[in-house]
Amino acid sequence: MVDENKTGKQIAKTIALPALLVISLLAARLVMQSKTGIRMSAPIELNRSGLSVSMPSGNGWQCKEKWSFEDSSFNISSIFAVSGLNDRSYAQCRYLLAAGEETPTERLDQEYSGKKLVATGQSTEGSLTANWATINADSGVEIILGVCELADGRQLEIEVLQIASEQNTAKDIFEKIFKSIRFSDNGLLRAGARLISDIRNEGLDIAHDNDSSASFFTIANAHNKIIGFTMDAMALVRTDANTTINAADYYYLRGTVSDEQVSYFRGDTDLRQFNWRVETNSRTGRKGIEMTADSGMLTVRRLRAGSPFDKRTGKGTGEYELGETAVPDIVLDPILAKALDINEQAVIIDIIRSDGAVMPVYIEKSPPSKDRTDSNSVRLEWLDGRNYWQQIYYDSSKKPEKIMLGQETTYTLNVSDANEITKLFPERANLVHDKSPLINRDGI
């Protein structure tokens, strides 16, 4: 029975102390359950990769159970967080499109320089092998990083950080994740590698400089209203020193504040070395990106509004490993035309986008129409989880004549010419009738 002579504050203390003890005991029990019996999620598939993995989930572990695309890689993570406790452990998997030859020890040293190396080892499950290393980052903080080689240059990186007094807990979580991996090589990336290898060796079917001409398309929204246009040009340019691919494209969307983007590209015919500059003006201001590919590395420099391109590495600069199938988006048209002639029905290649991201794309030939024996259409699915797709239709000479773009809404691009574009968009007539600044841009 509560003493009526006690103050409210004393009564609160009397009730609160046992309550806090119960909460502490429940939290401790939850932690012990998570340490001794880690519950794993159902297999979480990565679209069209042949890969699935299970992650810690429940008993204090929180996982969205969905892959996300960020910084040219796919990521999935679980976080252990119980209110009132300092334990903030996490587990993360990264699916890398391409990666260097650094060992897990070297990768940990790059991120946690000077920390104590505890152990290295190798784990095997079926046909998969993971090399791993463990460090003590700080007092009571154990980190294990493992790298699992997949097919065609892909890698799965597993990292676990555990803040706890128990020994080998991070290793236990790592092993549970590693043993949950299921991988089946669907052959799509290997087929894409053969396509790109043939293109690198044989070259693209591109007109020479004197024969090149710009291509025009109108852009219509879902209500069939024309709201903008695109134009692009591409040519092989021969000099005494070498032969390069010069390309440029431009799009314009009319509005109260118009949205427009222009790109300039110059690269070797095998597409391994190039320089690509993209400039955008829209209601959000002026932005730009400069991309340089060399020796299997892509360097991306970002322009801040009102500032020149910063040639230094550091803020606004990123570097990415490029796989064997990585090609720039601006030269995609002749690559897709080549894909119409191969035996494979579908392939996956990595496409370097105009925003500097490198992303896998699923490409599938559509069944031929009734009056044709071969396909005249391809469908592209961008595999970053945003459900963006393209359907491209070709004429008898394998030139695009219609393009459909879809995500939350649908846009249709129909082949056009300079005269129609000038009539529809007289404010851009000078640019439309003079393509030479596009192809012969200096300073690329």
C-alpha positions in Angstrom: 0.0 0.0 0.0 1.3 3.4 -0.9 2.0 5.7 2.1 -0.2 8.8 1.6 2.4 10.9 3.5 5.0 10.4 0.7 5.5 13.2 -1.8 4.7 12.7 -5.4 8.4 12.7 -6.3 9.1 9.9 -3.7 6.2 7.8 -5.1 7.5 8.3 -8.6 11.0 7.1 -7.5 9.4 4.1 -5.8 7.7 3.1 -9.0 10.4 4.1 -11.5 13.3 2.1 -9.9 11.7 -1.3 -10.4 10.5 -0.2 -13.9 14.0 0.8 -14.9 15.3 -2.5 -13.6 12.7 -4.4 -15.7 13.6 -2.4 -18.8 17.3 -3.0 -18.2 16.7 -6.7 -17.8 14.5 -6.9 -20.9 17.2 -5.0 -22.9 19.9 -7.3 -21.6 17.8 -10.3 -22.5 17.2 -8.9 -26.0 21.0 -8.4 -26.4 21.7 -11.9 -25.3 19.1 -13.3 -27.6 20.6 -11.4 -30.5 24.1 -12.6 -29.6 23.3 -16.2 -29.1 20.5 -16.8 -31.6 20.8 -14.4 -34.5 17.7 -14.6 -36.7 18.2 -14.2 -40.4 15.8 -12.8 -43.0 14.4 -14.6 -46.0 16.7 -14.6 -49.0 16.9 -11.1 -50.5 17.4 -11.2 -54.3 19.3 -8.7 -56.4 17.4 -8.3 -59.6 18.8 -10.2 -62.6 22.1 -10.9 -60.9 21.5 -14.5 -59.9 22.5 -13.4 -56.3 20.5 -13.6 -53.0 21.6 -13.1 -49.4 20.0 -13.2 -46.0 20.7 -10.5 -43.4 20.2 -10.3 -39.6 16.6 -9.3 -38.9 14.6 -9.2 -35.6 15.8 -9.4 -32.0 17.0 -5.8 -32.2 18.3 -6.1 -35.7 16.6 -3.8 -38.3 16.8 -4.5 -42.0 14.7 -3.0 -44.9 15.3 -6.3 -46.7 15.8 -4.5 -50.0 18.9 -3.7 -52.1 19.6 0.0 -52.8 21.8 1.5 -55.5 24.3 4.1 -54.4 27.7 5.3 -55.6 27.8 2.8 -58.5 27.2 -0.2 -56.2 24.3 -2.1 -54.7 24.0 -2.1 -50.9 22.0 -3.8 -48.2 22.5 -3.5 -44.4 21.2 -4.4 -41.0 21.6 -2.3 -37.9 21.4 -3.5 -34.3 20.0 -0.6 -32.2 18.2 -1.0 -28.8 17.1 2.2 -27.1 19.2 2.9 -24.0 22.1 0.8 -25.1 25.4 1.8 -26.6 25.5 -1.2 -28.8 25.3 0.1 -32.4 26.5 -2.9 -34.4 25.8 -3.3 -38.1 26.2 -5.7 -41.0 26.5 -4.7 -44.6 26.8 -6.3 -48.0 28.0 -4.4 -51.1 27.6 -5.8 -54.6 30.5 -4.3 -56.6 30.3 -4.1 -60.4 34.1 -3.9 -60.6 36.8 -3.8 -58.0 40.6 -3.7 -57.7 42.8 -6.5 -56.5 43.2 -5.2 -52.9 43.0 -7.9 -50.3 40.5 -7.5 -47.4 43.4 -6.5 -45.2 44.4 -3.7 -47.6 40.8 -2.5 -47.9 40.5 -2.4 -44.1 43.8 -0.6 -43.8 42.6 2.1 -46.3 39.5 2.8 -44.2 40.8 2.2 -40.7 44.5 3.1 -41.0 46.7 2.1 -38.1 44.2 -0.2 -36.4 45.3 -3.6 -35.0 45.0 -6.6 -37.3 43.6 -9.5 -35.4 43.2 -12.3 -37.9 42.9 -13.2 -41.5 41.4 -16.3 -43.1 39.2 -17.9 -45.7 35.7 -19.3 -45.6 34.2 -21.7 -48.2 30.6 -22.6 -48.8 29.8 -24.7 -51.9 31.5 -23.1 -54.9 31.9 -19.8 -53.1 35.0 -18.6 -51.3 35.5 -15.5 -49.1 38.8 -14.1 -48.0 38.4 -12.1 -44.8 40.3 -10.0 -42.3 39.4 -8.8 -38.8 40.7 -5.7 -36.9 40.1 -4.0 -33.6 39.1 -0.5 -34.5 38.7 0.8 -30.9 38.2 -0.6 -27.5 35.5 -3.3 -27.7 34.9 -2.6 -31.5 35.5 -5.6 -33.8 35.3 -5.2 -37.6 35.5 -8.1 -40.1 35.6 -7.5 -43.9 35.3 -10.3 -46.4 35.4 -10.4 -50.2 33.6 -13.1 -52.2 34.5 -13.4 -55.9 31.5 -13.9 -58.2 31.4 -14.5 -61.9 32.7 -12.0 -64.6 34.5 -9.6 -62.2 31.6 -9.0 -59.8 32.3 -9.1 -56.1 30.3 -9.3 -52.9 31.8 -7.4 -50.0 30.6 -8.4 -46.5 31.4 -6.1 -43.5 30.3 -6.5 -39.9 31.0 -4.1 -37.1 30.3 -5.4 -33.6 30.4 -3.4 -30.3 30.4 -6.0 -27.6 32.5 -7.9 -25.0 31.7 -11.3 -26.4 34.5 -12.9 -28.5 34.0 -13.9 -32.2 30.5 -12.3 -32.4 31.3 -10.3 -35.6 32.8 -13.5 -37.1 29.6 -15.5 -36.2 27.4 -12.9 -38.0 29.8 -12.8 -40.9 29.6 -16.6 -41.3 25.8 -16.6 -41.1 25.6 -14.1 -43.9 28.2 -15.8 -46.0 26.6 -19.2 -45.6 23.2 -17.7 -46.7 24.6 -16.6 -50.1 23.0 -18.2 -53.1 24.5 -17.5 -56.5 23.5 -18.9 -59.9 25.4 -17.5 -62.9 22.6 -16.7 -65.5 25.2 -16.0 -68.2 23.7 -12.5 -69.0 26.9 -10.6 -68.0 29.1 -13.0 -69.9 27.0 -12.6 -73.0 27.3 -8.8 -72.6 31.1 -9.1 -72.2 31.3 -11.0 -75.6 29.2 -8.2 -77.3 31.4 -5.4 -75.9 34.6 -7.4 -76.6 33.6 -7.7 -80.3 32.9 -4.0 -80.4 36.2 -3.1 -78.9 38.0 -5.3 -81.4 36.0 -4.6 -84.5 34.9 -1.0 -83.8 31.4 0.6 -84.1 29.5 1.2 -87.3 29.9 5.0 -87.3 30.1 7.3 -90.2 33.3 9.2 -91.0 33.3 12.9 -90.2 32.4 14.1 -93.8 29.5 11.7 -93.9 28.0 12.3 -90.4 24.7 14.0 -89.9 22.7 14.9 -86.9 19.7 12.9 -85.8 16.6 14.6 -84.4 13.7 13.4 -82.2 10.7 15.2 -80.9 9.7 14.5 -77.2 6.0 14.0 -76.4 4.5 13.5 -73.0 1.9 10.9 -72.0 -0.8 13.2 -73.5 1.0 13.2 -76.8 1.9 16.9 -76.5 5.4 17.7 -77.9 7.4 19.3 -75.1 10.9 19.2 -76.4 13.5 17.7 -78.7 16.8 15.9 -78.9 19.6 16.0 -81.4 22.8 14.0 -81.5 25.7 13.5 -83.9 28.6 11.0 -83.9 31.6 10.6 -86.2 34.9 8.9 -86.7 37.6 11.6 -86.9 40.9 10.6 -88.4 44.1 12.5 -87.9 47.8 11.7 -88.6 48.1 10.5 -85.0 45.0 8.4 -84.4 41.3 7.9 -85.0 38.8 9.0 -82.4 35.1 8.8 -81.9 33.6 12.3 -81.5 30.1 12.5 -80.3 27.7 15.1 -79.0 24.1 15.2 -77.9 21.6 17.8 -76.8 18.1 17.9 -75.3 15.7 20.7 -74.8 12.5 20.8 -72.7 10.5 24.0 -73.1 9.1 25.6 -70.0 8.9 28.8 -68.0 12.5 27.9 -67.2 13.7 25.7 -69.9 15.6 22.5 -69.2 18.5 21.7 -71.5 21.6 19.6 -71.5 24.6 19.3 -73.9 27.3 16.7 -73.9 30.6 16.5 -75.7 32.6 13.3 -76.0 35.9 12.3 -77.5 37.4 8.8 -77.1 39.4 6.0 -78.6 37.6 3.6 -80.9 37.8 0.8 -78.3 36.0 3.1 -75.7 38.7 2.4 -73.0 40.0 6.0 -73.0 37.7 9.0 -73.3 36.8 12.4 -72.1 33.2 13.3 -71.7 31.8 16.6 -70.5 28.1 17.3 -69.7 26.6 20.7 -69.0 23.0 21.2 -67.7 20.9 24.3 -67.3 17.5 24.0 -65.5 15.4 25.7 -62.8 17.8 24.3 -60.2 20.7 26.2 -61.8 23.8 25.3 -63.8 25.5 22.0 -63.3 28.3 20.1 -65.0 30.2 16.9 -65.0 33.5 15.9 -66.5 34.4 12.3 -66.9 37.7 10.8 -67.9 38.3 7.1 -68.4 41.9 5.7 -68.5 43.5 2.4 -67.5 40.2 0.9 -66.3 39.4 3.8 -64.0 36.7 6.5 -64.3 37.3 9.9 -62.8 34.3 12.0 -62.3 34.6 15.8 -61.5 31.5 17.8 -60.6 31.0 21.5 -61.4 29.6 23.7 -58.8 27.3 26.4 -60.1 29.2 29.5 -61.2 32.6 27.8 -60.8 35.0 26.4 -63.4 35.8 22.7 -63.5 38.1 21.8 -60.6 40.9 19.6 -62.0 42.1 18.6 -58.5 41.0 15.4 -56.8 39.1 15.7 -53.6 35.7 17.3 -52.9 33.4 16.9 -55.9 35.6 14.2 -57.4 35.1 10.4 -57.5 37.0 7.5 -58.9 35.4 4.2 -60.0 36.7 0.9 -61.2 35.3 0.0 -64.7 34.4 -3.6 -65.6 34.9 -5.1 -69.1 31.4 -4.3 -70.2 31.4 -0.6 -69.1 30.6 1.8 -72.0 29.4 5.4 -72.1 25.7 6.1 -72.6 26.4 8.7 -75.4 27.6 6.0 -77.8 24.9 3.5 -76.9 22.9 3.7 -80.2 25.4 1.8 -82.4 26.0 -0.7 -79.6 22.3 -1.5 -79.4 22.2 -1.8 -83.2 25.0 -4.4 -82.9 23.1 -6.3 -80.2 20.3 -6.9 -82.8 22.6 -9.1 -84.8 24.0 -11.4 -82.0 22.7 -14.8 -81.2 21.9 -14.1 -77.5 18.3 -13.0 -76.8 19.4 -10.9 -73.8 22.6 -9.5 -72.2 23.6 -7.3 -69.3 26.2 -4.6 -69.7 27.4 -1.7 -67.5 26.5 1.8 -68.8 28.2 5.0 -67.7 25.4 7.5 -67.5 25.7 11.2 -68.1 25.4 11.9 -64.3 28.6 9.9 -63.7 27.0 6.8 -62.3 27.9 3.3 -63.6 24.9 1.1 -63.7 24.1 -2.4 -65.0 21.4 -2.5 -67.7 19.4 -5.5 -68.9 19.0 -5.5 -72.7 16.5 -7.8 -74.4 15.6 -8.2 -78.1 11.8 -8.1 -78.6 10.2 -10.9 -80.7 10.1 -10.0 -84.4 6.9 -8.6 -85.9 4.7 -10.7 -88.2 6.3 -9.4 -91.4 9.9 -9.8 -90.2 12.2 -12.7 -89.5 14.5 -10.7 -87.2 13.9 -8.4 -84.3 13.6 -4.7 -84.9 13.3 -3.6 -81.3 15.2 -3.8 -78.0 14.1 -3.2 -74.4 16.4 -1.7 -71.8 15.8 -2.1 -68.0 18.0 0.1 -65.8 18.7 -2.1 -62.8 19.0 0.5 -60.0 15.5 -0.3 -58.6 13.8 2.8 -60.0 11.9 0.8 -62.7 13.2 3.0 -65.5 12.9 1.4 -69.0 13.4 2.2 -72.7 11.9 0.5 -75.8 13.7 1.4 -79.0 12.3 0.6 -82.5 14.5 0.4 -85.6 13.9 0.9 -89.3 15.2 -1.6 -91.9 18.7 0.1 -91.8 18.9 -0.3 -88.1 18.4 3.4 -87.3 16.2 4.3 -84.4 12.8 5.6 -85.5 10.9 5.6 -82.2 11.9 5.5 -78.6 9.6 5.1 -75.6 10.8 6.0 -72.1 9.0 4.9 -68.9 9.1 5.3 -65.2 6.3 7.1 -63.3 5.0 8.3 -66.7 5.7 7.6 -70.3 7.5 9.8 -72.9 7.7 9.1 -76.7 10.5 10.2 -79.0 9.7 10.2 -82.7 12.3 10.7 -85.4 12.2 14.2 -86.9 14.4 16.5 -88.9 15.9 20.0 -88.6 13.1 21.7 -90.5 10.4 20.3 -88.2 12.4 21.1 -85.1 13.0 24.7 -86.2 9.3 25.2 -86.8 8.4 23.8 -83.4 11.2 25.4 -81.5 12.3 28.6 -83.3 14.2 29.8 -80.2 16.8 27.0 -80.9 17.0 27.4 -84.7 20.6 28.6 -84.8 21.8 25.5 -82.8 19.7 23.1 -84.9 21.1 24.2 -88.2 24.7 24.3 -87.2 25.9 21.0 -85.8 29.6 21.7 -86.4 30.1 23.1 -82.8 28.9 19.8 -81.5 31.2 17.5 -83.3 34.2 19.7 -83.5 34.1 21.1 -80.0 37.6 22.2 -78.9 39.1 21.4 -75.5 37.5 18.0 -75.0 
